[in-house]
Protein backbone atom coordinates (compact mmCIF):
# COMPACT_ATOMS: atom_id res chain seq x y z
CA UNK A 1 0.00 0.00 0.00
CA UNK A 2 0.86 3.67 -0.43
CA UNK A 3 -0.32 5.21 2.86
CA UNK A 4 -0.85 8.98 2.96
CA UNK A 5 -2.01 11.74 5.29
CA UNK A 6 -3.90 14.50 3.50
CA UNK A 7 -6.57 17.17 3.60
CA UNK A 8 -9.39 17.50 1.11
CA UNK A 9 -10.11 20.62 -0.87
CA UNK A 10 -11.85 23.10 1.40
CA UNK A 11 -10.94 21.25 4.60
CA UNK A 12 -8.21 21.61 7.20
CA UNK A 13 -8.87 18.25 8.88
CA UNK A 14 -6.07 15.70 8.35
CA UNK A 15 -7.18 12.26 7.13
CA UNK A 16 -5.43 9.04 6.24
CA UNK A 17 -5.87 6.87 3.19
CA UNK A 18 -4.08 5.21 0.32
CA UNK A 19 -2.84 6.51 -3.01
CA UNK A 20 -3.78 4.26 -5.93
CA UNK A 21 -1.50 4.69 -8.96
CA UNK A 22 -3.96 3.96 -11.79
CA UNK A 23 -3.51 4.20 -15.59
CA UNK A 24 -6.05 7.04 -15.76
CA UNK A 25 -4.29 8.97 -13.00
CA UNK A 26 -3.69 8.72 -9.26
CA UNK A 27 -6.76 8.30 -7.06
CA UNK A 28 -7.08 8.52 -3.29
CA UNK A 29 -9.04 6.05 -1.15
CA UNK A 30 -10.02 7.87 2.09
CA UNK A 31 -10.13 5.33 4.91
CA UNK A 32 -12.68 7.36 6.89
CA UNK A 33 -15.22 7.07 4.07
CA UNK A 34 -14.71 3.33 3.70
CA UNK A 35 -14.94 2.86 7.47
CA UNK A 36 -18.28 4.68 7.54
CA UNK A 37 -19.59 2.60 4.64
CA UNK A 38 -18.46 -0.60 6.38
CA UNK A 39 -19.75 0.56 9.78
CA UNK A 40 -16.22 0.56 11.29
CA UNK A 41 -16.90 3.31 13.82
CA UNK A 42 -13.61 3.08 15.70
CA UNK A 43 -11.23 2.97 12.73
CA UNK A 44 -8.06 5.06 13.42
CA UNK A 45 -8.04 8.59 12.05
CA UNK A 46 -4.29 9.32 12.23
CA UNK A 47 -1.29 7.44 10.85
CA UNK A 48 0.26 6.90 14.28
CA UNK A 49 -2.99 5.48 15.64
CA UNK A 50 -3.31 3.36 12.49
CA UNK A 51 0.13 1.78 13.00
CA UNK A 52 -0.43 1.37 16.74
CA UNK A 53 -3.65 -0.54 16.06
CA UNK A 54 -1.63 -3.47 14.74
CA UNK A 55 -1.78 -6.08 12.00
CA UNK A 56 -5.56 -6.52 12.04
CA UNK A 57 -6.20 -2.90 11.05
CA UNK A 58 -3.37 -2.96 8.51
CA UNK A 59 -4.85 -6.10 6.90
CA UNK A 60 -8.32 -4.52 6.84
CA UNK A 61 -6.96 -1.48 5.02
CA UNK A 62 -5.10 -3.70 2.59
CA UNK A 63 -8.36 -5.47 1.72
CA UNK A 64 -10.02 -2.11 1.15
CA UNK A 65 -7.25 -1.10 -1.23
CA UNK A 66 -7.40 -4.42 -3.11
CA UNK A 67 -11.16 -3.99 -3.55
CA UNK A 68 -11.09 -0.24 -4.14
CA UNK A 69 -12.09 -0.38 -7.82
CA UNK A 70 -14.77 -3.05 -7.52
CA UNK A 71 -16.38 -2.08 -4.21
CA UNK A 72 -15.43 1.50 -3.35
CA UNK A 73 -15.04 3.26 -6.70
CA UNK A 74 -17.62 5.91 -5.72
CA UNK A 75 -15.44 6.90 -2.75
CA UNK A 76 -12.25 7.51 -4.75
CA UNK A 77 -11.14 11.13 -5.11
CA UNK A 78 -8.75 12.75 -7.55
CA UNK A 79 -5.19 13.06 -6.23
CA UNK A 80 -5.00 16.57 -7.70
CA UNK A 81 -7.78 17.71 -5.36
CA UNK A 82 -5.94 16.96 -2.10
CA UNK A 83 -3.10 18.54 -0.15
CA UNK A 84 -0.45 16.08 0.93
CA UNK A 85 0.68 16.35 4.53
CA UNK A 86 3.69 14.56 6.04
CA UNK A 87 2.50 10.94 6.15
CA UNK A 88 3.57 10.75 9.81
CA UNK A 89 2.89 14.11 11.47
CA UNK A 90 3.31 13.33 15.16
CA UNK A 91 6.02 10.74 15.64
CA UNK A 92 7.23 10.53 19.21
CA UNK A 93 10.77 10.10 17.90
CA UNK A 94 12.20 11.02 14.49
CA UNK A 95 15.88 10.09 14.68
CA UNK A 96 18.14 11.01 11.77
CA UNK A 97 21.25 8.87 11.49
CA UNK A 98 24.20 10.99 10.38
CA UNK A 99 27.40 10.20 8.49
CA UNK A 100 25.97 6.98 7.10
CA UNK A 101 27.30 6.96 3.53
CA UNK A 102 31.05 6.83 2.99
CA UNK A 103 30.89 9.34 0.14
CA UNK A 104 28.99 11.86 2.29
CA UNK A 105 31.36 11.24 5.20
CA UNK A 106 34.23 12.34 2.96
CA UNK A 107 32.31 15.48 1.94
CA UNK A 108 31.72 16.41 5.57
CA UNK A 109 35.39 15.89 6.44
CA UNK A 110 36.55 18.09 3.56
CA UNK A 111 34.17 20.91 4.53
CA UNK A 112 34.81 20.80 8.31
CA UNK A 113 31.24 19.74 9.04
CA UNK A 114 32.32 16.88 11.29
CA UNK A 115 34.88 16.71 14.06
CA UNK A 116 34.86 12.94 14.63
CA UNK A 117 34.43 9.64 12.79
CA UNK A 118 31.54 7.66 14.33
CA UNK A 119 32.26 4.17 15.64
CA UNK A 120 28.54 3.38 16.05
CA UNK A 121 25.26 4.80 14.71
CA UNK A 122 24.79 8.43 15.74
CA UNK A 123 21.73 10.61 15.27
CA UNK A 124 20.14 14.00 15.68
CA UNK A 125 16.43 14.78 16.05
CA UNK A 126 14.13 16.18 13.39
CA UNK A 127 11.28 18.06 15.05
CA UNK A 128 7.67 17.55 13.97
CA UNK A 129 7.34 21.34 13.70
CA UNK A 130 9.78 21.43 10.75
CA UNK A 131 7.97 18.81 8.66
CA UNK A 132 6.21 19.62 5.38
CA UNK A 133 4.41 17.47 2.83
CA UNK A 134 4.72 16.51 -0.83
CA UNK A 135 4.37 19.49 -3.22
CA UNK A 136 4.91 21.92 -0.33
CA UNK A 137 6.32 25.39 -0.86
CA UNK A 138 9.15 25.83 1.63
CA UNK A 139 10.31 29.31 2.58
CA UNK A 140 14.03 30.03 2.50
CA UNK A 141 14.26 32.61 5.32
CA UNK A 142 16.07 35.89 4.80
CA UNK A 143 19.76 35.60 5.61
CA UNK A 144 20.04 31.95 4.56
CA UNK A 145 22.03 31.52 1.36
CA UNK A 146 23.61 28.08 1.72
CA UNK A 147 20.49 25.89 1.65
CA UNK A 148 21.35 22.29 0.77
CA UNK A 149 19.35 19.20 -0.19
CA UNK A 150 19.72 15.72 1.35
CA UNK A 151 17.51 12.89 -0.01
CA UNK A 152 17.23 10.17 2.63
CA UNK A 153 15.53 6.80 2.98
CA UNK A 154 13.30 6.72 6.07
CA UNK A 155 12.15 3.59 7.91
CA UNK A 156 8.77 3.88 9.64
CA UNK A 157 8.40 1.57 12.62
CA UNK A 158 5.19 -0.48 12.85
CA UNK A 159 5.34 -1.91 16.36
CA UNK A 160 7.11 -1.36 19.68
CA UNK A 161 10.78 -2.35 19.75
CA UNK A 162 12.81 -2.64 22.95
CA UNK A 163 15.97 -4.73 22.90
CA UNK A 164 15.43 -5.60 19.22
CA UNK A 165 18.03 -7.87 17.63
CA UNK A 166 19.60 -7.38 14.22
CA UNK A 167 18.14 -10.52 12.70
CA UNK A 168 14.58 -9.46 13.51
CA UNK A 169 14.84 -5.77 12.66
CA UNK A 170 12.74 -5.90 9.49
CA UNK A 171 9.82 -7.41 11.37
CA UNK A 172 9.43 -4.04 13.15
CA UNK A 173 9.33 -1.98 9.92
CA UNK A 174 5.94 -0.91 8.56
CA UNK A 175 7.32 0.76 5.47
CA UNK A 176 9.61 3.40 4.01
CA UNK A 177 9.29 7.00 2.92
CA UNK A 178 11.57 9.86 1.85
CA UNK A 179 12.98 12.81 3.79
CA UNK A 180 14.60 15.78 2.10
CA UNK A 181 16.71 16.87 5.06
CA UNK A 182 17.00 20.51 4.04
CA UNK A 183 20.00 22.03 5.76
CA UNK A 184 21.41 25.52 6.21
CA UNK A 185 25.15 24.86 5.92
CA UNK A 186 26.17 28.18 7.52
CA UNK A 187 24.25 27.40 10.71
CA UNK A 188 25.41 23.78 10.67
CA UNK A 189 29.06 24.82 10.47
CA UNK A 190 28.61 27.10 13.50
CA UNK A 191 26.89 24.34 15.46
CA UNK A 192 29.68 21.88 14.71
CA UNK A 193 32.28 24.43 15.77
CA UNK A 194 30.46 24.91 19.08
CA UNK A 195 30.03 21.18 19.70
CA UNK A 196 26.27 21.21 19.07
CA UNK A 197 24.43 18.44 17.20
CA UNK A 198 22.71 19.85 14.10
CA UNK A 199 19.65 21.52 15.64
CA UNK A 200 19.01 24.95 14.20
CA UNK A 201 20.23 24.40 10.66
CA UNK A 202 17.96 21.39 10.16
CA UNK A 203 14.80 22.30 12.08
CA UNK A 204 13.67 25.59 10.55
CA UNK A 205 9.94 25.43 9.68
CA UNK A 206 9.43 23.55 6.41
CA UNK A 207 12.96 22.10 6.40
CA UNK A 208 11.65 18.52 6.72
CA UNK A 209 9.80 17.63 3.49
CA UNK A 210 8.54 14.10 4.13
CA UNK A 211 6.56 11.72 1.93
CA UNK A 212 4.69 11.68 -0.26
CA UNK A 213 3.63 8.36 1.26
CA UNK A 214 4.64 5.41 3.38
CA UNK A 215 5.28 2.54 0.99
CA UNK A 216 4.52 -0.60 2.97
CA UNK A 217 7.45 -2.94 3.28
CA UNK A 218 5.76 -5.73 1.30
CA UNK A 219 6.16 -3.55 -1.82
CA UNK A 220 9.96 -3.25 -1.40
CA UNK A 221 11.82 -6.37 -2.60
CA UNK A 222 15.17 -5.26 -1.12
CA UNK A 223 15.61 -2.09 0.94
CA UNK A 224 19.35 -2.32 0.32
CA UNK A 225 19.12 -2.24 -3.44
CA UNK A 226 17.28 1.06 -3.90
CA UNK A 227 18.53 4.02 -5.91
CA UNK A 228 18.07 7.33 -4.08
CA UNK A 229 18.09 10.26 -6.50
CA UNK A 230 17.80 14.02 -6.27
CA UNK A 231 17.15 16.49 -9.08
CA UNK A 232 16.84 20.26 -9.04
CA UNK A 233 14.77 21.87 -11.79
CA UNK A 234 14.84 18.57 -13.68
CA UNK A 235 18.63 18.22 -13.55
CA UNK A 236 19.89 15.16 -11.66
CA UNK A 237 22.31 16.07 -8.88
CA UNK A 238 22.87 12.62 -7.33
CA UNK A 239 22.04 8.94 -7.71
CA UNK A 240 23.29 6.58 -4.99
CA UNK A 241 22.32 3.01 -4.01
CA UNK A 242 21.23 2.28 -0.44
CA UNK A 243 23.67 -0.66 -0.33
CA UNK A 244 26.34 1.99 0.32
CA UNK A 245 24.97 2.75 3.79
CA UNK A 246 27.46 2.06 6.58
CA UNK A 247 24.86 1.31 9.28
CA UNK A 248 21.88 -0.73 8.09
CA UNK A 249 18.44 -0.62 9.74
CA UNK A 250 19.38 -3.80 11.63
CA UNK A 251 22.35 -1.98 13.22
CA UNK A 252 20.34 1.19 13.81
CA UNK A 253 17.31 -0.41 15.46
CA UNK A 254 19.37 -2.73 17.65
CA UNK A 255 21.55 0.20 18.77
CA UNK A 256 18.79 2.68 19.63
CA UNK A 257 16.35 0.17 21.13
CA UNK A 258 18.87 -1.17 23.67
CA UNK A 259 17.40 1.01 26.43
CA UNK A 260 14.91 3.34 24.68
CA UNK A 261 11.52 1.97 23.58
CA UNK A 262 10.97 2.62 19.89
CA UNK A 263 7.24 2.98 19.30
CA UNK A 264 4.93 2.41 16.33
CA UNK A 265 5.10 5.53 14.20
CA UNK A 266 8.67 6.40 15.18
CA UNK A 267 11.01 6.97 12.26
CA UNK A 268 14.67 6.52 11.38
CA UNK A 269 16.11 8.55 8.54
CA UNK A 270 19.22 6.77 7.33
CA UNK A 271 21.49 9.57 6.18
CA UNK A 272 22.33 11.61 3.10
CA UNK A 273 24.24 10.04 0.22
CA UNK A 274 27.28 11.73 -1.25
CA UNK A 275 26.65 14.41 -3.85
CA UNK A 276 25.10 17.24 -1.83
CA UNK A 277 25.90 20.81 -2.84
CA UNK A 278 28.31 21.52 0.02
CA UNK A 279 30.67 18.82 -1.24
CA UNK A 280 31.05 20.34 -4.72
CA UNK A 281 33.65 22.84 -5.90
CA UNK A 282 30.85 25.02 -7.34
CA UNK A 283 28.67 24.73 -4.20
CA UNK A 284 27.57 28.38 -4.29
CA UNK A 285 25.95 27.79 -7.69
CA UNK A 286 24.18 24.65 -6.45
CA UNK A 287 22.67 25.81 -3.17
CA UNK A 288 18.88 26.06 -3.37
CA UNK A 289 17.34 29.37 -4.36
CA UNK A 290 13.74 30.61 -4.47
CA UNK A 291 12.01 29.11 -7.49
CA UNK A 292 13.99 25.86 -7.40
CA UNK A 293 11.97 22.64 -7.60
CA UNK A 294 13.61 19.72 -5.79
CA UNK A 295 12.60 16.13 -6.45
CA UNK A 296 13.90 13.36 -4.18
CA UNK A 297 13.07 9.83 -5.28
CA UNK A 298 13.30 6.20 -4.48
CA UNK A 299 13.84 5.45 -8.15
CA UNK A 300 10.92 3.65 -9.76
CA UNK A 301 8.88 3.72 -6.54
CA UNK A 302 7.99 7.22 -5.30
CA UNK A 303 9.00 10.89 -5.60
CA UNK A 304 8.85 13.77 -3.11
CA UNK A 305 8.61 17.24 -4.66
CA UNK A 306 9.38 20.57 -2.95
CA UNK A 307 9.46 24.16 -4.23
CA UNK A 308 11.70 26.73 -2.53
CA UNK A 309 10.13 30.19 -2.21
CA UNK A 310 10.91 33.66 -0.89
CA UNK A 311 9.48 34.82 2.45
CA UNK A 312 6.16 36.64 2.09
C-alpha positions as CSV (number, residue, x, y, z in Angstrom):
1,X,0.0,0.0,0.0
2,X,0.9,3.7,-0.4
3,X,-0.3,5.2,2.9
4,X,-0.8,9.0,3.0
5,X,-2.0,11.7,5.3
6,X,-3.9,14.5,3.5
7,X,-6.6,17.2,3.6
8,X,-9.4,17.5,1.1
9,X,-10.1,20.6,-0.9
10,X,-11.9,23.1,1.4
11,X,-10.9,21.2,4.6
12,X,-8.2,21.6,7.2
13,X,-8.9,18.2,8.9
14,X,-6.1,15.7,8.4
15,X,-7.2,12.3,7.1
16,X,-5.4,9.0,6.2
17,X,-5.9,6.9,3.2
18,X,-4.1,5.2,0.3
19,X,-2.8,6.5,-3.0
20,X,-3.8,4.3,-5.9
21,X,-1.5,4.7,-9.0
22,X,-4.0,4.0,-11.8
23,X,-3.5,4.2,-15.6
24,X,-6.0,7.0,-15.8
25,X,-4.3,9.0,-13.0
26,X,-3.7,8.7,-9.3
27,X,-6.8,8.3,-7.1
28,X,-7.1,8.5,-3.3
29,X,-9.0,6.1,-1.2
30,X,-10.0,7.9,2.1
31,X,-10.1,5.3,4.9
32,X,-12.7,7.4,6.9
33,X,-15.2,7.1,4.1
34,X,-14.7,3.3,3.7
35,X,-14.9,2.9,7.5
36,X,-18.3,4.7,7.5
37,X,-19.6,2.6,4.6
38,X,-18.5,-0.6,6.4
39,X,-19.8,0.6,9.8
40,X,-16.2,0.6,11.3
41,X,-16.9,3.3,13.8
42,X,-13.6,3.1,15.7
43,X,-11.2,3.0,12.7
44,X,-8.1,5.1,13.4
45,X,-8.0,8.6,12.1
46,X,-4.3,9.3,12.2
47,X,-1.3,7.4,10.8
48,X,0.3,6.9,14.3
49,X,-3.0,5.5,15.6
50,X,-3.3,3.4,12.5
51,X,0.1,1.8,13.0
52,X,-0.4,1.4,16.7
53,X,-3.6,-0.5,16.1
54,X,-1.6,-3.5,14.7
55,X,-1.8,-6.1,12.0
56,X,-5.6,-6.5,12.0
57,X,-6.2,-2.9,11.1
58,X,-3.4,-3.0,8.5
59,X,-4.9,-6.1,6.9
60,X,-8.3,-4.5,6.8
61,X,-7.0,-1.5,5.0
62,X,-5.1,-3.7,2.6
63,X,-8.4,-5.5,1.7
64,X,-10.0,-2.1,1.1
65,X,-7.2,-1.1,-1.2
66,X,-7.4,-4.4,-3.1
67,X,-11.2,-4.0,-3.6
68,X,-11.1,-0.2,-4.1
69,X,-12.1,-0.4,-7.8
70,X,-14.8,-3.0,-7.5
71,X,-16.4,-2.1,-4.2
72,X,-15.4,1.5,-3.3
73,X,-15.0,3.3,-6.7
74,X,-17.6,5.9,-5.7
75,X,-15.4,6.9,-2.7
76,X,-12.3,7.5,-4.7
77,X,-11.1,11.1,-5.1
78,X,-8.7,12.8,-7.5
79,X,-5.2,13.1,-6.2
80,X,-5.0,16.6,-7.7
81,X,-7.8,17.7,-5.4
82,X,-5.9,17.0,-2.1
83,X,-3.1,18.5,-0.1
84,X,-0.4,16.1,0.9
85,X,0.7,16.3,4.5
86,X,3.7,14.6,6.0
87,X,2.5,10.9,6.2
88,X,3.6,10.7,9.8
89,X,2.9,14.1,11.5
90,X,3.3,13.3,15.2
91,X,6.0,10.7,15.6
92,X,7.2,10.5,19.2
93,X,10.8,10.1,17.9
94,X,12.2,11.0,14.5
95,X,15.9,10.1,14.7
96,X,18.1,11.0,11.8
97,X,21.2,8.9,11.5
98,X,24.2,11.0,10.4
99,X,27.4,10.2,8.5
100,X,26.0,7.0,7.1
101,X,27.3,7.0,3.5
102,X,31.1,6.8,3.0
103,X,30.9,9.3,0.1
104,X,29.0,11.9,2.3
105,X,31.4,11.2,5.2
106,X,34.2,12.3,3.0
107,X,32.3,15.5,1.9
108,X,31.7,16.4,5.6
109,X,35.4,15.9,6.4
110,X,36.5,18.1,3.6
111,X,34.2,20.9,4.5
112,X,34.8,20.8,8.3
113,X,31.2,19.7,9.0
114,X,32.3,16.9,11.3
115,X,34.9,16.7,14.1
116,X,34.9,12.9,14.6
117,X,34.4,9.6,12.8
118,X,31.5,7.7,14.3
119,X,32.3,4.2,15.6
120,X,28.5,3.4,16.1
121,X,25.3,4.8,14.7
122,X,24.8,8.4,15.7
123,X,21.7,10.6,15.3
124,X,20.1,14.0,15.7
125,X,16.4,14.8,16.0
126,X,14.1,16.2,13.4
127,X,11.3,18.1,15.1
128,X,7.7,17.6,14.0
129,X,7.3,21.3,13.7
130,X,9.8,21.4,10.8
131,X,8.0,18.8,8.7
132,X,6.2,19.6,5.4
133,X,4.4,17.5,2.8
134,X,4.7,16.5,-0.8
135,X,4.4,19.5,-3.2
136,X,4.9,21.9,-0.3
137,X,6.3,25.4,-0.9
138,X,9.2,25.8,1.6
139,X,10.3,29.3,2.6
140,X,14.0,30.0,2.5
141,X,14.3,32.6,5.3
142,X,16.1,35.9,4.8
143,X,19.8,35.6,5.6
144,X,20.0,31.9,4.6
145,X,22.0,31.5,1.4
146,X,23.6,28.1,1.7
147,X,20.5,25.9,1.6
148,X,21.3,22.3,0.8
149,X,19.3,19.2,-0.2
150,X,19.7,15.7,1.3
151,X,17.5,12.9,0.0
152,X,17.2,10.2,2.6
153,X,15.5,6.8,3.0
154,X,13.3,6.7,6.1
155,X,12.1,3.6,7.9
156,X,8.8,3.9,9.6
157,X,8.4,1.6,12.6
158,X,5.2,-0.5,12.8
159,X,5.3,-1.9,16.4
160,X,7.1,-1.4,19.7
161,X,10.8,-2.4,19.8
162,X,12.8,-2.6,22.9
163,X,16.0,-4.7,22.9
164,X,15.4,-5.6,19.2
165,X,18.0,-7.9,17.6
166,X,19.6,-7.4,14.2
167,X,18.1,-10.5,12.7
168,X,14.6,-9.5,13.5
169,X,14.8,-5.8,12.7
170,X,12.7,-5.9,9.5
171,X,9.8,-7.4,11.4
172,X,9.4,-4.0,13.2
173,X,9.3,-2.0,9.9
174,X,5.9,-0.9,8.6
175,X,7.3,0.8,5.5
176,X,9.6,3.4,4.0
177,X,9.3,7.0,2.9
178,X,11.6,9.9,1.8
179,X,13.0,12.8,3.8
180,X,14.6,15.8,2.1
181,X,16.7,16.9,5.1
182,X,17.0,20.5,4.0
183,X,20.0,22.0,5.8
184,X,21.4,25.5,6.2
185,X,25.1,24.9,5.9
186,X,26.2,28.2,7.5
187,X,24.3,27.4,10.7
188,X,25.4,23.8,10.7
189,X,29.1,24.8,10.5
190,X,28.6,27.1,13.5
191,X,26.9,24.3,15.5
192,X,29.7,21.9,14.7
193,X,32.3,24.4,15.8
194,X,30.5,24.9,19.1
195,X,30.0,21.2,19.7
196,X,26.3,21.2,19.1
197,X,24.4,18.4,17.2
198,X,22.7,19.9,14.1
199,X,19.7,21.5,15.6
200,X,19.0,25.0,14.2
201,X,20.2,24.4,10.7
202,X,18.0,21.4,10.2
203,X,14.8,22.3,12.1
204,X,13.7,25.6,10.5
205,X,9.9,25.4,9.7
206,X,9.4,23.5,6.4
207,X,13.0,22.1,6.4
208,X,11.7,18.5,6.7
209,X,9.8,17.6,3.5
210,X,8.5,14.1,4.1
211,X,6.6,11.7,1.9
212,X,4.7,11.7,-0.3
213,X,3.6,8.4,1.3
214,X,4.6,5.4,3.4
215,X,5.3,2.5,1.0
216,X,4.5,-0.6,3.0
217,X,7.5,-2.9,3.3
218,X,5.8,-5.7,1.3
219,X,6.2,-3.5,-1.8
220,X,10.0,-3.3,-1.4
221,X,11.8,-6.4,-2.6
222,X,15.2,-5.3,-1.1
223,X,15.6,-2.1,0.9
224,X,19.4,-2.3,0.3
225,X,19.1,-2.2,-3.4
226,X,17.3,1.1,-3.9
227,X,18.5,4.0,-5.9
228,X,18.1,7.3,-4.1
229,X,18.1,10.3,-6.5
230,X,17.8,14.0,-6.3
231,X,17.2,16.5,-9.1
232,X,16.8,20.3,-9.0
233,X,14.8,21.9,-11.8
234,X,14.8,18.6,-13.7
235,X,18.6,18.2,-13.5
236,X,19.9,15.2,-11.7
237,X,22.3,16.1,-8.9
238,X,22.9,12.6,-7.3
239,X,22.0,8.9,-7.7
240,X,23.3,6.6,-5.0
241,X,22.3,3.0,-4.0
242,X,21.2,2.3,-0.4
243,X,23.7,-0.7,-0.3
244,X,26.3,2.0,0.3
245,X,25.0,2.8,3.8
246,X,27.5,2.1,6.6
247,X,24.9,1.3,9.3
248,X,21.9,-0.7,8.1
249,X,18.4,-0.6,9.7
250,X,19.4,-3.8,11.6
251,X,22.4,-2.0,13.2
252,X,20.3,1.2,13.8
253,X,17.3,-0.4,15.5
254,X,19.4,-2.7,17.7
255,X,21.6,0.2,18.8
256,X,18.8,2.7,19.6
257,X,16.3,0.2,21.1
258,X,18.9,-1.2,23.7
259,X,17.4,1.0,26.4
260,X,14.9,3.3,24.7
261,X,11.5,2.0,23.6
262,X,11.0,2.6,19.9
263,X,7.2,3.0,19.3
264,X,4.9,2.4,16.3
265,X,5.1,5.5,14.2
266,X,8.7,6.4,15.2
267,X,11.0,7.0,12.3
268,X,14.7,6.5,11.4
269,X,16.1,8.5,8.5
270,X,19.2,6.8,7.3
271,X,21.5,9.6,6.2
272,X,22.3,11.6,3.1
273,X,24.2,10.0,0.2
274,X,27.3,11.7,-1.3
275,X,26.7,14.4,-3.9
276,X,25.1,17.2,-1.8
277,X,25.9,20.8,-2.8
278,X,28.3,21.5,0.0
279,X,30.7,18.8,-1.2
280,X,31.0,20.3,-4.7
281,X,33.7,22.8,-5.9
282,X,30.9,25.0,-7.3
283,X,28.7,24.7,-4.2
284,X,27.6,28.4,-4.3
285,X,26.0,27.8,-7.7
286,X,24.2,24.6,-6.5
287,X,22.7,25.8,-3.2
288,X,18.9,26.1,-3.4
289,X,17.3,29.4,-4.4
290,X,13.7,30.6,-4.5
291,X,12.0,29.1,-7.5
292,X,14.0,25.9,-7.4
293,X,12.0,22.6,-7.6
294,X,13.6,19.7,-5.8
295,X,12.6,16.1,-6.4
296,X,13.9,13.4,-4.2
297,X,13.1,9.8,-5.3
298,X,13.3,6.2,-4.5
299,X,13.8,5.4,-8.1
300,X,10.9,3.6,-9.8
301,X,8.9,3.7,-6.5
302,X,8.0,7.2,-5.3
303,X,9.0,10.9,-5.6
304,X,8.9,13.8,-3.1
305,X,8.6,17.2,-4.7
306,X,9.4,20.6,-2.9
307,X,9.5,24.2,-4.2
308,X,11.7,26.7,-2.5
309,X,10.1,30.2,-2.2
310,X,10.9,33.7,-0.9
311,X,9.5,34.8,2.4
312,X,6.2,36.6,2.1
